[in-house]
Amino acid sequence: MDDIPQKSGLAERLLAGQTAALARAITVIEGEGPAVSYLLKAIQPHLGRAVVVGFTGPPGAGKSTLVNAFIAEMRGRGKTVAVAAVDPSSPITGGAVLGDRIRMAEHTMDKGVYIRSLASRGHLGGLSASAARVADLMDAAGFDIVVLETVGAGQSEVEMAEMADVRIVISAPGLGDDVQAIKAGILEIADILVVNKSDLPLARRTTRQLEAMLALRIPTDWKVPVLSTNAVDRTGLPELADAIERKAALRESKGARAALSGRTRRLLAQTVAKYVEDHVLRDQSAASEAIVTALQQADIDLKSATTKILTLLNEGLTDE
C-alpha cells in the first residue's frame, strides 16, 4: 500500500483538483510510512495559495451552522471552499462523530465545496495531529479557502494561531462561561470576534463586553472587529467575509508565509510529543524506572524528570 500514491499518480490527480484524489490522499496521510512522505514532498511546491481560516468557540456557539453560512457566502463570491471539521472522537471506534457534515449537507452536491470530518482523537486543543497535513492537501488541491473548524474552546486552542491565516473566535449570548473562556487566552489569538445568534436578548451586551476586553490587547496594525451574525438567516455574513478578506490581504501584503510554516511546526511539535509520550508509557528500562521512582518520591521535580527522559531518548537515538 505504501507505493500506491506514486504508482497511481495520486499526487498528480490531487494537484489537478480531483475530489476523489483528495479524499484518497487524506486517507493516506492519516497513516504513516513512505506513502505519506511521497505525498508531502510532491505537494510542497504548490502550497501557500489558499487562505486558511480557523473557526473556534465554545460548544453551543453555532460554529458549524456559521461555517455552513460562510461557505454559501464565499461560493456566492466565486470562491471554492474546503472544510476540515474536527469532530469529537467516538469513544467506541475512535472515529469522528459526523455532526458537522450533517449541518453542512446543503453543499454536498456543490463541486466547489469539499467537507471532511476529522476525529480529534482526544486531542485537547481540538485540532487532530493530521489537521495540518489535511489543510496542506486541500491547499494543494486548489481550493481558494480552507476552513479549519475546531472542537471546544480554551487555553490550548491557541495552537490554531499557528495554523491559520485568519482566526475567528465565535461567541454566543447567554453562555455564562463563554466570555471567561475567551479571557483565559483565546482573545489573544483572535483576528475577528463574532457574536453569533445575534437575535438573542443578550447579544448586544456580549458584544460590548468583547469590545471592552479588546482594550487589554497590545495595539497592532490590525484592529480586531467584533461582528454580529445570525447563521440561520445569514445576517452579518457579508461583513464577516469582508473582514476575513481584509485580514488575509494584510498578511499577503507582508509577503508572509508564516501560517504555512506554522502548520509544519505544529505538526512537528505534535509528532515529537506523541513520540515522547509513547516512550514514557512503554519504556520499562532500569534508567526510565529510576526517573519515575525519583519523581514519585519527590527526589526530583517534574522539569528535571522531563530533562532526564529527553536525555535518555537522545542517547537511545544516538546509539541506533
PAMI-197746 format. One line per field, with one value per residue: residue number from 1; residue in one letter; x, y, z of N, C-alpha, C in turn. Coordinates in pm, whole numbers, padded with zeros to 5 digits. Last residue first. Layout:
BEGIN
seq = c(NUM,...)
type = c(A,...)
n.px = c(X,...)
n.py = c(Y,...)
n.pz = c(Z,...)
ca.px = c(X,...)
ca.py = c(Y,...)
ca.pz = c(Z,...)
c.px = c(X,...)
c.py = c(Y,...)
c.pz = c(Z,...)
This chain:
BEGIN
seq = c(320,319,318,317,316,315,314,313,312,311,310,309,308,307,306,305,304,303,302,301,300,299,298,297,296,295,294,293,292,291,290,289,288,287,286,285,284,283,282,281,280,279,278,277,276,275,274,273,272,271,270,269,268,267,266,265,264,263,262,261,260,259,258,257,256,255,254,253,252,251,250,249,248,247,246,245,244,243,242,241,240,239,238,237,236,235,234,233,232,231,230,229,228,227,226,225,224,223,222,221,220,219,218,217,216,215,214,213,212,211,210,209,208,207,206,205,204,203,202,201,200,199,198,197,196,195,194,193,192,191,190,189,188,187,186,185,184,183,182,181,180,179,178,177,176,175,174,173,172,171,170,169,168,167,166,165,164,163,162,161,160,159,158,157,156,155,154,153,152,151,150,149,148,147,146,145,144,143,142,141,140,139,138,137,136,135,134,133,132,131,130,129,128,127,126,125,124,123,122,121,120,119,118,117,116,115,114,113,112,111,110,109,108,107,106,105,104,103,102,101,100,99,98,97,96,95,94,93,92,91,90,89,88,87,86,85,84,83,82,81,80,79,78,77,76,75,74,73,72,71,70,69,68,67,66,65,64,63,62,61,60,59,58,57,56,55,54,53,52,51,50,49,48,47,46,45,44,43,42,41,40,39,38,37,36,35,34,33,32,31,30,29,28,27,26,25,24,23,22,21,20,19,18,17,16,15,14,13,12,11,10,9,8,7,6,5,4,3,2,1)
type = c(E,D,T,L,G,E,N,L,L,T,L,I,K,T,T,A,S,K,L,D,I,D,A,Q,Q,L,A,T,V,I,A,E,S,A,A,S,Q,D,R,L,V,H,D,E,V,Y,K,A,V,T,Q,A,L,L,R,R,T,R,G,S,L,A,A,R,A,G,K,S,E,R,L,A,A,K,R,E,I,A,D,A,L,E,P,L,G,T,R,D,V,A,N,T,S,L,V,P,V,K,W,D,T,P,I,R,L,A,L,M,A,E,L,Q,R,T,T,R,R,A,L,P,L,D,S,K,N,V,V,L,I,D,A,I,E,L,I,G,A,K,I,A,Q,V,D,D,G,L,G,P,A,S,I,V,I,R,V,D,A,M,E,A,M,E,V,E,S,Q,G,A,G,V,T,E,L,V,V,I,D,F,G,A,A,D,M,L,D,A,V,R,A,A,S,A,S,L,G,G,L,H,G,R,S,A,L,S,R,I,Y,V,G,K,D,M,T,H,E,A,M,R,I,R,D,G,L,V,A,G,G,T,I,P,S,S,P,D,V,A,A,V,A,V,T,K,G,R,G,R,M,E,A,I,F,A,N,V,L,T,S,K,G,A,G,P,P,G,T,F,G,V,V,V,A,R,G,L,H,P,Q,I,A,K,L,L,Y,S,V,A,P,G,E,G,E,I,V,T,I,A,R,A,L,A,A,T,Q,G,A,L,L,R,E,A,L,G,S,K,Q,P,I,D,D,M)
n.px = c(02143,02258,02103,01865,01945,02011,01756,01623,01768,01702,01429,01443,01566,01369,01166,01281,01292,01019,00935,01214,01321,01214,00951,00887,00830,01084,01214,01061,01121,01397,01402,01279,01479,01684,01569,01280,01030,00837,00573,00542,00760,00704,00465,00559,00743,00565,00399,00580,00650,00401,00354,00571,00516,00275,00366,00538,00357,00198,00387,00442,00189,00186,00387,00449,00403,00398,00239,00014,-00096,-00202,-00396,-00562,-00671,-00819,-01003,-01137,-01259,-01430,-01602,-01724,-01864,-02037,-02192,-02314,-02517,-02761,-02856,-03045,-02853,-02644,-02609,-02356,-02151,-01804,-01545,-01213,-00900,-00690,-00356,-00115,-00186,-00181,-00247,-00567,-00753,-00954,-01114,-01306,-01496,-01586,-01702,-01912,-02064,-02151,-02309,-02514,-02625,-02730,-02931,-03154,-03070,-02982,-02727,-02581,-02241,-02006,-01669,-01363,-01067,-00834,-00736,-00555,-00651,-00883,-00800,-00750,-00948,-01142,-01285,-01398,-01558,-01748,-01873,-02005,-02279,-02422,-02560,-02456,-02151,-01859,-01575,-01297,-01093,-00798,-00624,-00438,-00354,-00166,-00121,-00366,-00432,-00318,-00497,-00647,-00573,-00758,-01066,-01328,-01446,-01279,-01265,-01233,-01070,-01108,-00959,-01032,-00968,-00812,-00610,-00482,-00319,-00512,-00565,-00313,-00289,-00494,-00386,-00168,-00302,-00450,-00339,-00382,-00672,-00754,-00829,-00659,-00669,-00749,-00918,-00961,-01095,-01141,-01278,-01473,-01468,-01597,-01574,-01717,-01769,-01967,-02232,-02369,-02347,-02443,-02623,-02486,-02381,-02471,-02333,-02074,-02086,-02127,-02000,-01749,-01467,-01348,-01328,-01524,-01604,-01608,-01545,-01416,-01558,-01425,-01314,-01345,-01215,-01340,-01288,-01431,-01392,-01571,-01777,-01940,-02096,-01912,-01915,-02176,-02166,-01972,-02110,-02304,-02135,-02027,-02260,-02303,-02069,-02094,-02268,-02209,-02211,-01880,-01678,-01457,-01327,-01202,-00950,-00864,-00623,-00625,-00390,-00115,00053,00206,00350,00577,00455,00354,00561,00606,00366,00377,00605,00532,00319,00444,00623,00444,00102,-00218,-00333,-00275,-00469,-00696,-00621,-00614,-00883,-00983,-00835,-00934,-01195,-01154,-00882,-00687,-00439,-00327,-00439,-00310,-00049,-00073,-00147,-00042,-00012,00247,00236,00032,00129,00331,00208,00083)
n.py = c(00414,00587,00811,00732,00709,00972,01086,00958,01055,01326,01312,01233,01458,01651,01544,01572,01850,01906,01779,01724,01448,01321,01241,00987,01017,01075,00834,00662,00763,00713,00436,00362,00439,00262,00010,00027,00039,00240,00326,00591,00716,00667,00806,01068,01105,01095,01310,01521,01498,01556,01817,01949,01906,02047,02305,02348,02343,02560,02767,02788,02885,03123,03274,03389,03727,03967,04160,04117,03897,04014,04174,03984,03870,04089,04120,03874,03895,04110,04002,03798,03957,04097,03886,03792,03937,03681,03421,03301,03145,03298,03612,03819,04095,04140,04331,04339,04445,04613,04574,04657,04669,04702,04434,04419,04539,04618,04404,04426,04587,04408,04216,04363,04428,04170,04108,04297,04211,03956,03885,03799,03695,03750,03657,03420,03529,03751,03713,03867,03806,03713,03593,03548,03652,03521,03281,03318,03372,03514,03298,03203,03421,03414,03164,03098,03149,03232,03455,03470,03322,03356,03255,03374,03309,03397,03342,03145,02889,02779,02913,02944,02698,02694,02801,02615,02587,02747,02711,02523,02281,02186,02387,02396,02550,02593,02740,02877,02778,02468,02306,02105,02231,02275,02015,01944,02120,02025,01773,01847,01956,01735,01521,01561,01773,02027,02048,02037,01772,01487,01274,01267,01424,01318,01517,01542,01752,01884,02106,02276,02282,02106,02041,01854,01941,02161,02080,01976,02076,01921,01686,01755,01780,01517,01253,01185,01006,00709,00548,00367,00460,00730,00926,01256,01561,01688,01931,01971,02130,02229,02440,02630,02879,03180,03344,03447,03237,03102,03262,03209,02933,02927,03061,02876,02680,02821,02841,02576,02528,02711,02780,02766,02514,02507,02802,02823,02883,02856,02974,02962,03006,03059,02900,02899,02726,02475,02348,02219,01997,01770,01583,01556,01438,01193,01069,01045,00864,00636,00548,00610,00632,00794,01014,01010,00842,01003,01215,01090,01033,01295,01380,01210,01298,01558,01686,01881,01824,01737,01477,01367,01367,01195,00950,00772,00515,00503,00679,00575,00299,00220,00117,-00121)
n.pz = c(01802,01980,01949,02061,02328,02388,02365,02574,02794,02771,02823,03091,03205,03163,03326,03576,03594,03600,03835,04065,04273,04486,04504,04444,04174,04074,04124,03962,03707,03698,03714,03478,03297,03369,03323,03105,03003,02799,02768,02841,02717,02443,02400,02450,02243,02025,02079,02056,01784,01670,01754,01632,01359,01336,01394,01176,00964,01030,01022,00754,00687,00831,00707,00477,00384,00252,00340,00197,00323,00551,00426,00310,00539,00632,00422,00428,00678,00633,00438,00586,00772,00604,00501,00746,00861,00837,00808,00953,01101,01194,01247,01397,01455,01536,01617,01476,01574,01370,01305,01393,01750,02107,02320,02480,02632,02470,02440,02634,02507,02315,02481,02592,02366,02295,02515,02476,02238,02318,02489,02325,01984,01734,01698,01679,01755,01748,01675,01613,01441,01536,01854,02051,02286,02344,02454,02728,02908,02779,02676,02908,02975,02775,02857,03078,02997,02717,02627,02285,02176,01969,01791,01634,01364,01211,00915,00866,01105,01275,01504,01619,01715,01961,02136,02267,02529,02667,02475,02323,02074,01781,01477,01136,00889,00546,00280,-00032,-00285,-00367,-00475,-00352,-00169,00032,00104,00205,00423,00585,00643,00801,01020,01116,01244,01511,01547,01756,02019,02229,02317,02141,02106,01832,01658,01324,01068,00777,00500,00208,-00057,-00331,-00594,-00647,-00443,-00303,-00034,00093,00281,00499,00727,00932,00875,00933,01213,01308,01308,01510,01385,01569,01784,01849,02110,02141,01855,01898,01771,01456,01264,00934,00687,00377,00100,-00160,-00412,-00484,-00572,-00390,-00322,-00173,00055,00151,00196,00400,00601,00667,00775,00988,01142,01205,01353,01575,01785,02048,02150,02278,02197,01910,01578,01258,01043,00711,00475,00141,-00083,-00143,-00011,-00225,-00418,-00335,-00184,-00299,-00282,-00010,00071,-00073,00042,00309,00284,00182,00382,00697,00818,00778,00683,00417,00307,00336,00176,-00073,-00118,-00141,-00363,-00559,-00577,-00678,-00846,-00892,-00970,-00739,-00744,-00961,-00863,-00642,-00771,-00951,-00871,-00773,-00553,-00383,-00336,-00174,00055,00000)
ca.px = c(02085,02311,02243,01867,01896,02117,01864,01578,01765,01842,01473,01379,01634,01501,01145,01249,01418,01102,00885,01088,01343,01358,00981,00932,00724,00978,01266,01066,00982,01348,01469,01212,01349,01707,01610,01422,01045,00975,00609,00441,00746,00825,00468,00455,00791,00677,00342,00511,00752,00464,00261,00556,00638,00279,00267,00592,00466,00136,00326,00548,00237,00091,00404,00403,00422,00474,00366,00092,-00036,-00094,-00292,-00488,-00588,-00710,-00912,-01061,-01164,-01325,-01520,-01641,-01763,-01940,-02110,-02215,-02382,-02729,-02733,-03095,-02977,-02615,-02714,-02409,-02273,-01914,-01644,-01354,-00989,-00789,-00488,-00163,-00110,-00219,-00143,-00469,-00643,-00865,-01011,-01192,-01423,-01523,-01587,-01811,-02000,-02070,-02189,-02433,-02560,-02628,-02805,-03160,-03099,-03122,-02742,-02716,-02341,-02117,-01805,-01454,-01205,-00827,-00845,-00521,-00519,-00891,-00842,-00640,-00840,-01046,-01209,-01309,-01448,-01653,-01821,-01859,-02217,-02336,-02624,-02515,-02296,-01925,-01720,-01344,-01226,-00856,-00723,-00408,-00450,-00205,-00003,-00298,-00492,-00246,-00404,-00688,-00499,-00621,-00985,-01256,-01436,-01364,-01210,-01329,-01045,-01164,-00956,-01047,-00936,-00924,-00653,-00589,-00259,-00443,-00674,-00369,-00194,-00501,-00509,-00145,-00208,-00519,-00336,-00244,-00605,-00700,-00934,-00666,-00736,-00653,-00883,-00887,-00998,-01159,-01161,-01470,-01415,-01606,-01535,-01709,-01675,-01831,-02156,-02365,-02296,-02335,-02677,-02530,-02338,-02515,-02479,-02108,-02060,-02228,-02009,-01894,-01535,-01376,-01222,-01443,-01604,-01536,-01632,-01397,-01519,-01534,-01261,-01423,-01172,-01357,-01270,-01410,-01409,-01457,-01698,-01833,-02159,-01948,-01794,-02134,-02261,-01948,-01989,-02346,-02222,-01938,-02198,-02406,-02095,-01981,-02319,-02195,-02334,-01998,-01733,-01550,-01330,-01321,-00984,-00945,-00668,-00638,-00521,-00207,00058,00137,00220,00594,00523,00267,00504,00711,00405,00271,00597,00648,00298,00336,00675,00521,00245,-00133,-00362,-00195,-00329,-00691,-00643,-00491,-00788,-01037,-00819,-00792,-01171,-01209,-00981,-00813,-00531,-00289,-00472,-00456,-00080,-00033,-00237,-00046,-00143,00212,00329,00025,00009,00370,00293,00000)
ca.py = c(00335,00452,00818,00760,00592,00871,01130,00941,00911,01285,01357,01146,01329,01668,01559,01439,01773,01960,01733,01784,01544,01345,01384,01011,00974,01175,00957,00644,00761,00850,00514,00333,00505,00406,00048,00008,-00015,00205,00188,00495,00721,00614,00660,01008,01105,01002,01176,01498,01481,01427,01711,01950,01852,01905,02242,02348,02245,02428,02729,02743,02761,03018,03231,03250,03628,03857,04148,04236,03879,03916,04236,04075,03787,04035,04230,03911,03787,04121,04120,03764,03861,04172,03967,03710,03962,03821,03461,03385,03086,03198,03515,03734,04024,04136,04247,04378,04329,04634,04518,04720,04623,04754,04525,04371,04474,04724,04425,04339,04640,04533,04181,04302,04536,04249,04028,04301,04343,03970,03929,03922,03666,03782,03797,03419,03462,03718,03706,03814,03855,03821,03621,03496,03697,03660,03283,03309,03284,03589,03382,03115,03383,03525,03189,03088,03215,03123,03369,03531,03330,03357,03271,03322,03357,03322,03427,03282,02961,02702,02873,03065,02738,02626,02895,02648,02508,02792,02710,02648,02345,02145,02311,02417,02457,02621,02618,02892,02917,02541,02426,02066,02180,02388,02097,01872,02128,02162,01781,01780,02038,01853,01518,01568,01644,02002,02043,02162,01876,01597,01311,01158,01492,01289,01453,01536,01628,01882,01974,02261,02382,02062,02153,01839,01811,02183,02151,01884,02138,02060,01686,01728,01897,01619,01337,01190,01132,00791,00646,00340,00318,00652,00825,01116,01474,01644,01838,01989,02021,02236,02307,02615,02739,03113,03271,03536,03347,03046,03260,03346,02987,02858,03122,03003,02648,02779,02963,02648,02454,02713,02771,02897,02590,02433,02701,02879,02814,02890,02890,03033,02913,03131,02909,02981,02867,02521,02402,02339,02108,01887,01614,01612,01568,01291,01096,01127,00998,00699,00614,00534,00661,00682,00984,01099,00800,00871,01238,01143,00922,01203,01448,01201,01160,01538,01579,01918,01860,01870,01572,01385,01441,01335,01017,00913,00551,00421,00702,00712,00326,00277,00235,00000)
ca.pz = c(01692,01978,01910,01918,02257,02393,02277,02437,02765,02758,02690,02992,03209,03103,03181,03526,03593,03493,03706,04022,04166,04491,04514,04581,04264,04066,04184,04107,03755,03689,03819,03606,03295,03373,03459,03132,03139,02835,02735,02884,02862,02505,02381,02533,02381,02033,02076,02183,01888,01645,01792,01777,01419,01306,01482,01313,00970,01018,01149,00842,00627,00866,00846,00468,00490,00193,00411,00165,00192,00564,00508,00222,00450,00713,00458,00308,00651,00734,00406,00470,00817,00685,00412,00675,00908,00850,00739,00843,01049,01092,01273,01291,01494,01441,01684,01477,01577,01475,01276,01270,01633,01975,02273,02383,02704,02518,02338,02661,02623,02272,02399,02678,02444,02202,02488,02598,02243,02214,02548,02406,02125,01762,01737,01735,01673,01838,01623,01714,01429,01438,01760,01917,02239,02298,02314,02633,02952,02861,02584,02831,03064,02776,02722,03085,03111,02764,02726,02403,02167,02098,01793,01762,01402,01323,00981,00825,01021,01158,01430,01573,01588,01854,02074,02131,02432,02653,02595,02340,02204,01891,01588,01246,00999,00678,00361,00113,-00251,-00306,-00547,-00445,-00292,-00032,00050,00091,00311,00534,00565,00674,00945,01062,01098,01463,01546,01623,01921,02156,02393,02146,02242,01897,01745,01466,01126,00923,00558,00355,-00009,-00185,-00544,-00678,-00499,-00449,-00075,-00004,00164,00394,00601,00930,00866,00793,01130,01325,01190,01519,01408,01451,01768,01730,02074,02244,01915,01861,01883,01543,01364,01056,00774,00522,00160,-00015,-00375,-00422,-00671,-00436,-00393,-00303,-00028,00120,00099,00272,00544,00608,00664,00880,01090,01130,01229,01482,01648,01985,02158,02231,02288,02007,01706,01336,01158,00808,00577,00267,-00017,-00222,00025,-00104,-00457,-00418,-00119,-00294,-00413,-00094,00126,-00098,-00103,00273,00340,00106,00261,00601,00825,00815,00823,00501,00309,00400,00319,-00017,-00103,-00039,-00234,-00523,-00533,-00544,-00846,-00829,-01077,-00785,-00637,-00967,-00985,-00622,-00676,-00988,-00924,-00890,-00663,-00434,-00414,-00302,00068,00000)
c.px = c(02164,02262,02303,02010,01900,02075,01977,01688,01724,01852,01618,01425,01575,01576,01279,01231,01394,01233,00972,01053,01209,01400,01129,00973,00759,00867,01160,01113,00979,01205,01419,01272,01274,01575,01628,01455,01191,00983,00747,00485,00650,00809,00589,00457,00689,00727,00452,00455,00686,00570,00324,00465,00625,00401,00268,00496,00521,00242,00260,00491,00349,00133,00310,00412,00368,00495,00453,00228,00054,-00020,-00174,-00375,-00504,-00616,-00792,-00963,-01076,-01218,-01403,-01550,-01669,-01829,-02002,-02132,-02275,-02588,-02711,-02981,-03031,-02741,-02703,-02528,-02325,-02032,-01770,-01438,-01135,-00892,-00580,-00298,-00163,-00127,-00180,-00367,-00535,-00744,-00913,-01079,-01297,-01443,-01513,-01684,-01889,-01995,-02095,-02302,-02470,-02553,-02695,-03024,-03083,-03158,-02885,-02752,-02475,-02227,-01902,-01596,-01287,-00963,-00809,-00626,-00488,-00761,-00847,-00678,-00728,-00926,-01104,-01223,-01349,-01535,-01713,-01792,-02066,-02247,-02544,-02570,-02352,-02075,-01772,-01492,-01264,-00986,-00792,-00498,-00400,-00293,-00037,-00177,-00421,-00305,-00321,-00592,-00536,-00546,-00843,-01178,-01364,-01339,-01313,-01289,-01144,-01125,-01001,-01040,-00936,-00879,-00769,-00650,-00363,-00388,-00618,-00479,-00250,-00407,-00525,-00267,-00183,-00427,-00395,-00236,-00467,-00626,-00885,-00772,-00751,-00721,-00788,-00833,-00910,-01053,-01188,-01347,-01416,-01558,-01532,-01667,-01658,-01726,-02012,-02285,-02277,-02282,-02571,-02579,-02384,-02478,-02530,-02259,-02101,-02210,-02118,-01938,-01686,-01451,-01243,-01325,-01509,-01526,-01552,-01502,-01505,-01479,-01370,-01379,-01238,-01301,-01274,-01393,-01365,-01490,-01577,-01739,-02059,-02017,-01822,-02013,-02221,-02037,-01956,-02228,-02267,-02021,-02103,-02349,-02199,-02015,-02211,-02244,-02328,-02124,-01850,-01611,-01425,-01315,-01106,-00983,-00737,-00697,-00513,-00340,-00036,00148,00140,00463,00538,00337,00423,00655,00512,00312,00495,00643,00410,00313,00567,00560,00315,00011,-00285,-00219,-00250,-00547,-00638,-00504,-00659,-00939,-00868,-00766,-01025,-01181,-01025,-00919,-00670,-00377,-00444,-00504,-00230,-00070,-00202,-00135,-00151,00081,00286,00114,00005,00250,00324,00086)
c.py = c(00349,00371,00679,00763,00611,00746,01026,00977,00884,01136,01320,01183,01231,01536,01570,01441,01634,01882,01783,01741,01605,01442,01413,01156,01004,01143,01067,00771,00749,00859,00659,00414,00485,00482,00200,00056,-00045,00161,00145,00350,00613,00607,00598,00856,01038,00990,01071,01357,01448,01397,01573,01838,01844,01839,02091,02279,02234,02319,02594,02695,02702,02884,03117,03188,03491,03744,04037,04234,03996,03898,04142,04143,03875,03949,04179,04025,03822,04015,04132,03879,03826,04080,04045,03790,03883,03836,03612,03452,03169,03141,03412,03653,03945,04057,04252,04280,04376,04523,04542,04665,04698,04702,04572,04477,04426,04666,04534,04359,04558,04595,04306,04272,04481,04359,04104,04225,04355,04102,03955,03973,03792,03758,03838,03560,03460,03660,03671,03821,03788,03886,03735,03531,03652,03705,03425,03322,03271,03503,03462,03197,03294,03493,03296,03124,03213,03179,03249,03427,03392,03360,03263,03357,03292,03387,03344,03381,03100,02780,02804,03031,02860,02659,02827,02743,02540,02718,02751,02641,02477,02232,02283,02327,02490,02511,02654,02754,02940,02681,02501,02186,02144,02344,02219,01954,02059,02180,01922,01789,01978,01940,01645,01572,01659,01869,02018,02163,02005,01719,01427,01199,01391,01362,01430,01461,01639,01748,01979,02119,02378,02162,02109,01949,01799,02053,02172,01955,02058,02130,01830,01727,01874,01736,01445,01295,01110,00917,00736,00433,00291,00505,00747,01027,01330,01569,01809,01885,02044,02111,02322,02468,02722,02966,03199,03465,03446,03152,03199,03346,03128,02917,03059,03073,02775,02746,02929,02774,02524,02649,02772,02897,02727,02517,02626,02768,02887,02813,02943,02939,02991,03033,02998,03003,02957,02672,02457,02411,02233,02012,01743,01658,01635,01431,01205,01165,01091,00842,00686,00614,00583,00726,00861,01074,00880,00823,01106,01168,00970,01090,01358,01269,01143,01398,01547,01813,01894,01918,01715,01481,01467,01420,01165,00994,00695,00465,00628,00736,00470,00312,00301,00125)
c.pz = c(01563,01858,01895,01866,02107,02317,02272,02339,02620,02726,02665,02852,03106,03097,03109,03375,03537,03481,03591,03880,04127,04380,04534,04605,04409,04164,04183,04177,03907,03743,03818,03720,03427,03378,03471,03273,03170,02982,02785,02865,02912,02656,02451,02523,02473,02177,02089,02190,02021,01750,01777,01825,01570,01369,01461,01410,01111,01027,01144,00975,00710,00809,00882,00607,00451,00290,00353,00232,00156,00432,00524,00298,00359,00628,00537,00338,00532,00714,00504,00431,00702,00734,00488,00575,00836,00907,00736,00767,00933,01028,01162,01340,01375,01497,01600,01559,01579,01468,01394,01226,01510,01864,02132,02349,02609,02592,02378,02560,02650,02385,02352,02598,02533,02277,02395,02577,02365,02223,02446,02454,02211,01908,01764,01784,01748,01751,01735,01660,01540,01422,01666,01813,02097,02234,02259,02488,02850,02899,02661,02737,02991,02865,02722,02953,03112,02874,02770,02499,02294,02074,01935,01775,01535,01368,01088,00895,00985,01061,01299,01486,01530,01717,01965,02061,02288,02543,02565,02470,02204,02012,01697,01361,01110,00775,00501,00177,-00100,-00266,-00488,-00515,-00397,-00168,-00023,00024,00186,00416,00506,00584,00807,00978,01036,01312,01485,01626,01780,02049,02316,02206,02253,02034,01817,01548,01273,00968,00710,00405,00143,-00152,-00394,-00630,-00522,-00519,-00227,-00065,00055,00269,00480,00798,00854,00774,00985,01232,01197,01418,01419,01487,01648,01714,01958,02210,02020,01928,01835,01663,01465,01158,00909,00588,00311,00022,-00229,-00395,-00617,-00535,-00448,-00389,-00166,00026,00056,00164,00409,00541,00590,00756,00974,01069,01143,01348,01543,01840,02093,02249,02227,02090,01800,01467,01230,00921,00689,00368,00107,-00151,-00053,-00088,-00339,-00450,-00208,-00243,-00411,-00229,00039,-00050,-00132,00125,00297,00153,00181,00479,00714,00828,00871,00648,00411,00413,00395,00133,-00036,-00012,-00120,-00389,-00490,-00491,-00703,-00828,-01024,-00899,-00682,-00860,-00996,-00743,-00659,-00896,-00971,-00954,-00789,-00554,-00467,-00390,-00065,00000)
